[in-house]
Amino acid sequence: MLDFLFYTGIRVKELVQIKHSDYQNKQLRILGKGNKIRYLPLPPFLATIFNPYLKEYLFTNWDGTRMLTKHIQRIIRLRALKAGLNKLITPHSFRRSFATLLNKQQVNLTTIQKLLGHSDINTTAAYIHNDYQTLYDDYSKLWKNNPNLGHGI
């Protein structure tokens, strides 16, 4: 479940709606905000958990009912505590990490936007967090690419 959140960037509300039948032709059908449908390619290791003969939800409780978002939030909170993390980790943290990881891999911002299901690219840009080293490296390009910069020119 946590891998699913991290490697797809889907919203927790989208995650709990996934059924086995939503995976076809190496793509996952996602029902997003505003009832918009988008398709995500899945890495092979995530695709292995789908059983094409089942119609039920992918993530269920012990009694077979669809898992609720609050249960996933609780699982994440407990896992973060068990890992000794001293910061708030939410399902949305995985979504932001997914966007940041893709950005670090130099994936086009418009591709990230489509994968996340954002209608506004500014929303996508706000999801991406750069660490100090990334900020410094990008800023350093200013004088590395322009060696005469700062010499009275």
Secondary structure, 3 states (H helix, E strand, C coil): CHHHHHHHCCCHHHHCCCEHHHEECCEEEEECHHHCEEEEECCHHHHCCCCCCCCCECCECCCCCECCHHHHHHHHHHHHHHCCCCCCCCHHHHHHHHHHHHHHCCCCHHHHHHHHCCCCHHHHHHHCCCCHHHHHHHHHHHHHCCCCCCCCC
